[in-house]
Amino acid sequence: MKTDKNTVIGFVLLGLLFFLYFWYSNKQQNELLVVKQRQEDSLRRVSAANIKPQDTVTARIDSLKRDSAVRVSTAGDFTTAANGTEQLLSVENKVMKITFTSKGARIKSVELKNYKSAVNGKPVILSEKDQLGYSVNTSANQSSQTTNLFFTALPPVLQADGTQVIGFTLTASGGQQITHQYIIKPDAYMIDWNLGITGADKLLSQGVLNVQWKAETFQLEKTAEYERQMSNICFSEGNEFDYISAKSERIFEKPIQWVSVVQQFFNTTLIAKNSFNSGQVQWIRKTDSSNALATTDVTLQIKMAAASAVNVPFQLYFGPSDYAILKKQAPEMDKIVNLGRDMYSFVRPINKYIIMSVFDFFAGFVKNYGWVVLLLTLFIRLVTAPLTYSSYLSGAKMKVLRPELDILKKKFGTDQQGFAMEQMKLFREAGVNPLGGCIPALLQIPIFFALYSFFNSNIALRGQAFLWTNDLSSYDSIAHLPFNIPAFGDHISLFTITAVITSFLISIYNMSMTPTQDNPALKYMPYIFPFMLLFIFNKLPSALTWYYTVSNIITLG
């Protein structure tokens, strides 16, 4: 007993030492960053003071002149499009507000009316810094990206069904013409983009349309770090879904139907109705402390038929990664919603056909999603009850047999083989399965991974308040720490605490049903798992830790 007591005291002291170490290290690191920032600011001020104001103004004017000259040179036969004034046009439907720019005849930004940013509470903005265009031959020896050319905007046209049409034109001195037509339906996140080129045999090199899409995503959820982890690039290659997350580059070997820049709950997708023939994507996830998530550089090629006039139909999706909505868009786009991938793909059918259906059923008549999660938990436990009943029965029998096992242990002493044989004999006579307690734990594994994917990707939970949390799709925080603990974070989640405490109580109960262990390592092993959950759960969605809490309470009951 004294040894066990000393072991516990040792663990507590060790934990305190770790806590003090992380706190002190974090404090020192912050102080060093402050000093470094001061030094950099001081050097920047000295450098700025050494620059003469007139030199700065002159340099700026010279730079503008050089840029203008370069644009005129590269514009070739499109000289009038080299320099101009950017004209913005805004169009709205029921779900979004789209801002177009005449520079490049492209979409400048999209505001989603039904979703708020967790950063500033304002409507979600997508594609704010995106550049989507393609290369055209402006003369015999010059080419330019359309994103550098100023188009002429046509007046918006409102059709009888509420559809709005936006048009842009660009005409060369030789008669070649480029038109961009955008069609916005009344309540859709999808925009039709029809590209028309007259004189394609001159404007396109070897009849190939080279599309370039540069995109940058920014934080929309509570923490940029976690949203970065959930971000990736998805695409349909050869009519099959795939994605990159850990890698930073993908060279396409088959026709590409669409490419999507994906954040945790939103995505921007470029779709070619007739497919791209080839291309590649480079994707870099940010690692700094800014609110930027990742940068994307996509190059895609379409081989045109030999003709002077061509029409290329595209589509652009700006909106939520909602399974029900994406399923109605391009084929395979519903798989952007991560319901289970790669080694966890076995949980996708569980999510798709069971979890999602039951969740949507309860959400149909229960307005608060916290109670929907509770009802979903009750359903899961009810369905798995026949499988867990026998294990609980074996556990109850084992608890009754514990006094007899303790007597046998004293009787055999160090004779472990003799004790094991008598123990198995006693279990057989009582009908006890010593491995029966593993069944609930094994059942939790696929269910946990299924719910982890489901709660991380279910946009219905985004911004939904329940009890003390204001967002079930993110962690709940009852206290913010003045420092960051590695693997834990800088906050304390109350649902994580309740999940850990209930797991700890289950471990205590399970220990009371098993024979006394002489080995301290085995004795304290059941308590290690709840301690690990403290670090695993603290950054996870509160919907998941709330589910785990309810499930543990049912187990204790």
CORSULLIN-V169083 format. One record per residue. N is the residue number from 1. RES is the residue in one small letter. NEAR is the number of other ideal C-beta (glycine too) atoms within 12 Angstrom. Layout:
# CORSULLIN-V169083
n = [N & N]
res = [RES & RES]
near = [NEAR & NEAR]
This chain:
# CORSULLIN-V169083
n = [1 & 2 & 3 & 4 & 5 & 6 & 7 & 8 & 9 & 10 & 11 & 12 & 13 & 14 & 15 & 16 & 17 & 18 & 19 & 20 & 21 & 22 & 23 & 24 & 25 & 26 & 27 & 28 & 29 & 30 & 31 & 32 & 33 & 34 & 35 & 36 & 37 & 38 & 39 & 40 & 41 & 42 & 43 & 44 & 45 & 46 & 47 & 48 & 49 & 50 & 51 & 52 & 53 & 54 & 55 & 56 & 57 & 58 & 59 & 60 & 61 & 62 & 63 & 64 & 65 & 66 & 67 & 68 & 69 & 70 & 71 & 72 & 73 & 74 & 75 & 76 & 77 & 78 & 79 & 80 & 81 & 82 & 83 & 84 & 85 & 86 & 87 & 88 & 89 & 90 & 91 & 92 & 93 & 94 & 95 & 96 & 97 & 98 & 99 & 100 & 101 & 102 & 103 & 104 & 105 & 106 & 107 & 108 & 109 & 110 & 111 & 112 & 113 & 114 & 115 & 116 & 117 & 118 & 119 & 120 & 121 & 122 & 123 & 124 & 125 & 126 & 127 & 128 & 129 & 130 & 131 & 132 & 133 & 134 & 135 & 136 & 137 & 138 & 139 & 140 & 141 & 142 & 143 & 144 & 145 & 146 & 147 & 148 & 149 & 150 & 151 & 152 & 153 & 154 & 155 & 156 & 157 & 158 & 159 & 160 & 161 & 162 & 163 & 164 & 165 & 166 & 167 & 168 & 169 & 170 & 171 & 172 & 173 & 174 & 175 & 176 & 177 & 178 & 179 & 180 & 181 & 182 & 183 & 184 & 185 & 186 & 187 & 188 & 189 & 190 & 191 & 192 & 193 & 194 & 195 & 196 & 197 & 198 & 199 & 200 & 201 & 202 & 203 & 204 & 205 & 206 & 207 & 208 & 209 & 210 & 211 & 212 & 213 & 214 & 215 & 216 & 217 & 218 & 219 & 220 & 221 & 222 & 223 & 224 & 225 & 226 & 227 & 228 & 229 & 230 & 231 & 232 & 233 & 234 & 235 & 236 & 237 & 238 & 239 & 240 & 241 & 242 & 243 & 244 & 245 & 246 & 247 & 248 & 249 & 250 & 251 & 252 & 253 & 254 & 255 & 256 & 257 & 258 & 259 & 260 & 261 & 262 & 263 & 264 & 265 & 266 & 267 & 268 & 269 & 270 & 271 & 272 & 273 & 274 & 275 & 276 & 277 & 278 & 279 & 280 & 281 & 282 & 283 & 284 & 285 & 286 & 287 & 288 & 289 & 290 & 291 & 292 & 293 & 294 & 295 & 296 & 297 & 298 & 299 & 300 & 301 & 302 & 303 & 304 & 305 & 306 & 307 & 308 & 309 & 310 & 311 & 312 & 313 & 314 & 315 & 316 & 317 & 318 & 319 & 320 & 321 & 322 & 323 & 324 & 325 & 326 & 327 & 328 & 329 & 330 & 331 & 332 & 333 & 334 & 335 & 336 & 337 & 338 & 339 & 340 & 341 & 342 & 343 & 344 & 345 & 346 & 347 & 348 & 349 & 350 & 351 & 352 & 353 & 354 & 355 & 356 & 357 & 358 & 359 & 360 & 361 & 362 & 363 & 364 & 365 & 366 & 367 & 368 & 369 & 370 & 371 & 372 & 373 & 374 & 375 & 376 & 377 & 378 & 379 & 380 & 381 & 382 & 383 & 384 & 385 & 386 & 387 & 388 & 389 & 390 & 391 & 392 & 393 & 394 & 395 & 396 & 397 & 398 & 399 & 400 & 401 & 402 & 403 & 404 & 405 & 406 & 407 & 408 & 409 & 410 & 411 & 412 & 413 & 414 & 415 & 416 & 417 & 418 & 419 & 420 & 421 & 422 & 423 & 424 & 425 & 426 & 427 & 428 & 429 & 430 & 431 & 432 & 433 & 434 & 435 & 436 & 437 & 438 & 439 & 440 & 441 & 442 & 443 & 444 & 445 & 446 & 447 & 448 & 449 & 450 & 451 & 452 & 453 & 454 & 455 & 456 & 457 & 458 & 459 & 460 & 461 & 462 & 463 & 464 & 465 & 466 & 467 & 468 & 469 & 470 & 471 & 472 & 473 & 474 & 475 & 476 & 477 & 478 & 479 & 480 & 481 & 482 & 483 & 484 & 485 & 486 & 487 & 488 & 489 & 490 & 491 & 492 & 493 & 494 & 495 & 496 & 497 & 498 & 499 & 500 & 501 & 502 & 503 & 504 & 505 & 506 & 507 & 508 & 509 & 510 & 511 & 512 & 513 & 514 & 515 & 516 & 517 & 518 & 519 & 520 & 521 & 522 & 523 & 524 & 525 & 526 & 527 & 528 & 529 & 530 & 531 & 532 & 533 & 534 & 535 & 536 & 537 & 538 & 539 & 540 & 541 & 542 & 543 & 544 & 545 & 546 & 547 & 548 & 549 & 550 & 551 & 552 & 553 & 554 & 555 & 556 & 557]
res = [m & k & t & d & k & n & t & v & i & g & f & v & l & l & g & l & l & f & f & l & y & f & w & y & s & n & k & q & q & n & e & l & l & v & v & k & q & r & q & e & d & s & l & r & r & v & s & a & a & n & i & k & p & q & d & t & v & t & a & r & i & d & s & l & k & r & d & s & a & v & r & v & s & t & a & g & d & f & t & t & a & a & n & g & t & e & q & l & l & s & v & e & n & k & v & m & k & i & t & f & t & s & k & g & a & r & i & k & s & v & e & l & k & n & y & k & s & a & v & n & g & k & p & v & i & l & s & e & k & d & q & l & g & y & s & v & n & t & s & a & n & q & s & s & q & t & t & n & l & f & f & t & a & l & p & p & v & l & q & a & d & g & t & q & v & i & g & f & t & l & t & a & s & g & g & q & q & i & t & h & q & y & i & i & k & p & d & a & y & m & i & d & w & n & l & g & i & t & g & a & d & k & l & l & s & q & g & v & l & n & v & q & w & k & a & e & t & f & q & l & e & k & t & a & e & y & e & r & q & m & s & n & i & c & f & s & e & g & n & e & f & d & y & i & s & a & k & s & e & r & i & f & e & k & p & i & q & w & v & s & v & v & q & q & f & f & n & t & t & l & i & a & k & n & s & f & n & s & g & q & v & q & w & i & r & k & t & d & s & s & n & a & l & a & t & t & d & v & t & l & q & i & k & m & a & a & a & s & a & v & n & v & p & f & q & l & y & f & g & p & s & d & y & a & i & l & k & k & q & a & p & e & m & d & k & i & v & n & l & g & r & d & m & y & s & f & v & r & p & i & n & k & y & i & i & m & s & v & f & d & f & f & a & g & f & v & k & n & y & g & w & v & v & l & l & l & t & l & f & i & r & l & v & t & a & p & l & t & y & s & s & y & l & s & g & a & k & m & k & v & l & r & p & e & l & d & i & l & k & k & k & f & g & t & d & q & q & g & f & a & m & e & q & m & k & l & f & r & e & a & g & v & n & p & l & g & g & c & i & p & a & l & l & q & i & p & i & f & f & a & l & y & s & f & f & n & s & n & i & a & l & r & g & q & a & f & l & w & t & n & d & l & s & s & y & d & s & i & a & h & l & p & f & n & i & p & a & f & g & d & h & i & s & l & f & t & i & t & a & v & i & t & s & f & l & i & s & i & y & n & m & s & m & t & p & t & q & d & n & p & a & l & k & y & m & p & y & i & f & p & f & m & l & l & f & i & f & n & k & l & p & s & a & l & t & w & y & y & t & v & s & n & i & i & t & l & g]
near = [10 & 9 & 14 & 18 & 12 & 13 & 19 & 18 & 14 & 16 & 20 & 14 & 14 & 14 & 17 & 14 & 14 & 20 & 19 & 16 & 17 & 24 & 22 & 15 & 18 & 23 & 18 & 15 & 17 & 19 & 15 & 14 & 15 & 14 & 14 & 14 & 15 & 14 & 14 & 14 & 14 & 14 & 14 & 14 & 13 & 12 & 12 & 14 & 12 & 12 & 16 & 11 & 12 & 10 & 13 & 16 & 13 & 14 & 15 & 15 & 14 & 14 & 14 & 15 & 15 & 14 & 17 & 19 & 15 & 17 & 28 & 26 & 21 & 29 & 31 & 28 & 31 & 40 & 25 & 21 & 37 & 27 & 23 & 25 & 13 & 21 & 22 & 19 & 32 & 22 & 32 & 24 & 30 & 16 & 28 & 38 & 28 & 38 & 28 & 38 & 34 & 30 & 33 & 34 & 41 & 43 & 44 & 30 & 27 & 39 & 30 & 37 & 22 & 22 & 32 & 22 & 27 & 29 & 20 & 13 & 12 & 14 & 23 & 41 & 32 & 41 & 39 & 25 & 22 & 34 & 27 & 40 & 36 & 43 & 27 & 42 & 34 & 36 & 23 & 11 & 12 & 25 & 26 & 35 & 30 & 39 & 31 & 36 & 42 & 32 & 38 & 25 & 30 & 21 & 14 & 22 & 17 & 17 & 13 & 9 & 14 & 18 & 22 & 31 & 28 & 37 & 29 & 37 & 27 & 41 & 24 & 29 & 17 & 20 & 15 & 30 & 30 & 44 & 30 & 43 & 30 & 40 & 30 & 39 & 23 & 20 & 19 & 26 & 38 & 35 & 40 & 25 & 38 & 26 & 42 & 28 & 34 & 25 & 27 & 31 & 21 & 29 & 42 & 35 & 22 & 17 & 23 & 28 & 37 & 31 & 38 & 32 & 44 & 29 & 38 & 28 & 41 & 33 & 32 & 42 & 37 & 32 & 30 & 29 & 27 & 28 & 34 & 31 & 23 & 41 & 44 & 39 & 44 & 42 & 44 & 33 & 31 & 19 & 17 & 19 & 31 & 29 & 31 & 31 & 21 & 15 & 17 & 20 & 18 & 30 & 20 & 30 & 14 & 19 & 24 & 41 & 34 & 45 & 49 & 46 & 43 & 43 & 49 & 40 & 44 & 46 & 50 & 46 & 47 & 47 & 37 & 36 & 24 & 23 & 30 & 37 & 25 & 26 & 36 & 29 & 39 & 25 & 35 & 24 & 30 & 24 & 14 & 15 & 15 & 17 & 25 & 26 & 37 & 36 & 29 & 43 & 27 & 41 & 32 & 38 & 29 & 33 & 24 & 27 & 18 & 13 & 18 & 20 & 23 & 30 & 23 & 36 & 22 & 38 & 32 & 43 & 40 & 46 & 40 & 38 & 45 & 31 & 31 & 21 & 30 & 36 & 19 & 17 & 35 & 33 & 20 & 27 & 36 & 29 & 34 & 44 & 40 & 40 & 36 & 29 & 27 & 17 & 11 & 23 & 20 & 19 & 29 & 29 & 18 & 31 & 37 & 28 & 16 & 25 & 39 & 34 & 20 & 28 & 37 & 25 & 16 & 26 & 25 & 13 & 11 & 20 & 14 & 22 & 34 & 34 & 24 & 34 & 42 & 28 & 26 & 39 & 34 & 22 & 25 & 34 & 29 & 17 & 18 & 28 & 20 & 14 & 22 & 28 & 18 & 22 & 30 & 29 & 23 & 28 & 32 & 23 & 26 & 32 & 23 & 19 & 29 & 25 & 17 & 24 & 31 & 19 & 17 & 26 & 25 & 17 & 15 & 19 & 12 & 11 & 15 & 16 & 12 & 16 & 24 & 18 & 15 & 24 & 30 & 20 & 17 & 27 & 25 & 15 & 13 & 23 & 17 & 30 & 21 & 25 & 17 & 27 & 31 & 19 & 24 & 30 & 25 & 17 & 26 & 29 & 18 & 26 & 34 & 31 & 28 & 37 & 40 & 34 & 36 & 41 & 46 & 38 & 44 & 39 & 38 & 32 & 37 & 38 & 27 & 30 & 21 & 32 & 24 & 21 & 33 & 23 & 33 & 40 & 42 & 39 & 42 & 37 & 26 & 20 & 17 & 13 & 20 & 13 & 23 & 23 & 24 & 18 & 16 & 28 & 30 & 24 & 28 & 24 & 40 & 25 & 42 & 38 & 29 & 33 & 38 & 32 & 26 & 30 & 35 & 26 & 23 & 34 & 30 & 19 & 23 & 31 & 25 & 19 & 29 & 27 & 31 & 21 & 17 & 17 & 14 & 20 & 14 & 15 & 22 & 23 & 18 & 26 & 27 & 19 & 22 & 30 & 24 & 21 & 33 & 30 & 21 & 25 & 41 & 37 & 36 & 35 & 44 & 43 & 46 & 42 & 44 & 44 & 44 & 41 & 36 & 32 & 35 & 31 & 22 & 24 & 30 & 20 & 14]
